[in-house]
Amino acid sequence: MQRSEKLIINGNPRSPVAESYKTLRTNLQYLSFDNSLKSIIVTSCSPGEGKSTTAANLAISIAQTGKKVLLIDCDLRKPAIHKTFNIVNMMGLTNILSEGIDYREITNDVGEEDLRIITSGPKPPNPSELLGSDRMEFFLDAAKEEYNMVILDTPPLLPVTDASVLSRMADGIILVLKYGETTTEAATIAKAQLDKVGARILGAIINGIPTKGNNYYYNNYYYYYYDDDSGNRKKHKSKKKGKSLNTVSIRGSESNV
């Protein structure tokens, strides 16, 4: 099975980009020590910022630790997960929500131990309504009972409301920003939109930072904001000193969608 080169975590597991995904995985483990974090939305401000690539590589990275992971393509408008893993997208999430099909019947085994995938399925006329439905919430609750982690790849925040609608059902959201392209204004609007619906923002990823030689990875700094049980914001950072950012960096042009 030929897969997309965007699956860096397997194609080049020792690369700086793959190590960055592992750093993201480690930071998320700090959040889920009490099993309160079982479903994560991965989204972006606008198209082309790397959300689907991030969702796919993060799913593989978590599955490699022995946790059962379900990756769901909730982008019912412009799905990409089936292309990334080179699987058929005849039936998927829309069939589960509109026809009541048991999700176990259309879950894809992609050859990664402990990772299963549900594609988007046929494009529906009413994506937001489907994603915000009681049936979606019931399905997600059932999936969280069966899997250790459920990752949802959603449409970007600014063009449509899908990610915001889903945020009330998920345990947290990761916002993907693209180096040199995502504007401060767009990121601010996206965050305000999530705050308005009461979403739990786990942090942000800067995607596509250009490499500057073999040692560039080791000279960077990683920061990730998260909430503790009391709701207070904490900061986990590396031992290296540097400017404090609420991001984890994913470098290299190969990490872009």
N, C-alpha and C positions, 0 to 999 in steps of 0.2 A: 504494500500500500504506500503510494507516494504522497507525502504530506508537504504542507507548505513550509518554506524556509523560515517562516515566522515562529515555528516551534523551536526556539533557540535552546530551551531548557534541556532538550534531548539531542538536538543536532550538534550543539557545541557546549556541552555541560560545564566546561571549565572556563568559558569565556566570561569577560566582565559583565556582560548582559545577563547571562545565566546566574552568576553570583548575585546580581542585584535582585533577581526574582527570589532567590533563596533568602536574601536579607528581608524582603517584603514578607515572605512566609514566616520568618522568625519573629518579626514584629507583630504579626497577627496572632502568633502563638501566645504572646503576652496578654492578648485580649481575651483569648478563649480558654484560659487555664481553668475557669469555673464552668466551662461548657455553655456560656451565655451567648457565644458567637457561633452560630451554626449556618447562617445564610448571609451572603455578601453580594451586594449589587456593585458591579463595575461599570462605570459610565464616564462620560466626558462632557465638555461644554459643547463641542461642535463635532461634526464628522471628521474622520481622518486623523484623530489625535492618539490612537493606539489602544483604545479600550478593549477591542476584541482580542488583540494579540496579548494584552496583559491578562485578560480573563483566562485565555487558553493556557498560557505558560504558568500562571499562578495555580490553576487547577492541577496541572501535571506535577508541579513542585510539591503541593500539599499531598497529593496521592503517593508520591515517592516516600513519604514518611510513614506509610502504612495506614493512613486514614482513608475511609471510603468517601469519595468525592463525586458529586453530581454537577456537571456543567450544563446549564440550560441557556439556549439562545432565545432570549426574550426580545430580541430586536426583530419584531414582526414586519418591519418596513424595509430594512436593508440587512438581512441576515448574512453573517460571515463565518460562523463557527463550522458549518458543514464544509465550506471550502478549505478552511484551515486544516481540518482533519481528513479531507477527501472522503466524505461519506454522503450518502444519498439523503436528500431532504424532501422526500415524498410525504412523510408523515412526521408530525412533531407536536409542539406545544399547542398550536391552534386546534389540532384534532382532539387533544386532551380537554381543552376548554370548551370547544363548541360541540363536540360529539360525545363527550363523557368517556372516551377511551381510557383504559387503565394505562397509566404511564409506564408501567413495567413491561408492557407489550411492545413499546416502541423506543425503549432505551437502547442506545448503541454502545457496543463494546468495541473500543478502538485499539485494542492491543496493549493498553496501559493498565497494569494491575491496579485495582482499586479505583479506577476512573471510569465513569459512565457519562454518556452525553445524550441530551435530548435536543434535537434541532428545532428550528422555528416552525417548520411545517408550511403549508400553503399560506400565502399572504391574505389576511382577512380584510374586510372593509372597515372594521371597527377595532383597531389594535388597542387603543386606550381602554375601551369598555371591557374587552376581554381580560386584559391584564389587571384591571381593577375589580374584577368580579369575585363573588364569593367562591366560585369554583376554583379560581386561581389560588385564593388563600387556603382553601381546603387541600388542594394539591401540594402546595408548598409546605404546609404543616405535615402532611404525610411523608413527603420527601425528607424532611428534617428528622423524622423519626427513624428513617432507614439509613440515612447517610450522616457521616460526621460533619461534612461541610457541603453546602449547596451554593454554587456560584452562579449568579445571574448576569449575563451580558445584555445590557439594555441599550436602547437608542440614546443619543446625546440629549442633554438636558434642555438646551436652549431652543432647538427647533420644535420639540414636541413634549408632551407632559408625561409620557409613559414611565420614565424612571421615577418621577415624583410620585406618581400613582402607586407604583410598586414599593416605594420606600416605607410605607406604613406596615408592610408585611415582612420586610427583611430586618435583620439584626444590625446592619450597618452598610455604609456606602463608601466606596473608594472612588475618588475623582481623579481621572487621568488628564494631565495637562501636557501639551506638546511644546518642547523647548523652541523658542523663537517664533511661535505661531499663536499660541493661546495668549490673548491679551489679559491684562489685569482687570479690565472692565468685564470681560466675559467670565472670568473666574469669580469675580465678586458677585455678579448677577446670579451665576449658578449656585454659589454658596447661599445667597439670600433666598433663592427659590427652595433649596433644601431645608433651610432653617424655618421657612414659612410653613412647611408641612410637618415639621417636627422630626425630620430625618436625623439619624445618628451618623455623623460624618466621621469616619475612622481616620481619614487622612487623605493626602494627595500624592500622586506620583508625577514627577517630571519625566517625561518620555522623550527619547530621541536626542539626548545631549551628545554632541559630537565628541568622538574620542580624540585624544591628543597624545598618542603614543602608548606603549605597553604599560607604563606605570601610572597612567592617568587614573585608572580605577582605584588604585591604592592611595591616591592622594585626595580622594573625595570624602565627603562627609554625609552621613545618613541620619536623618531625623524623622521621627514619626510621632505625631500627637495622638493621644487616645484618652478615653474616659475611664476612670476607675469606677468601682462599684458605687461610690458616693456621688458620681456625676461630675467630679472635679477633673479638670484637664491636667494630664501629666505629659511629660516629654521623655521619650526613650531616645538616647543618642549614642553614637559610637564614642570611644575613648579619645578620638582625635579632636583637636580643637578647630573651631571654624565658625562661620556665621550660622546662626540658628535658623533653620527652615522647617516648616511643617510638611516635609516631603521625603519620599524615598526616590532616589534617582535610578532611572532605567536608561542606560546609555546605548548609543550606536544606532545608525540608521536602520539596521536590520530589525529593530524592535518596533518600527512604525507600521501602521496598517495603511 
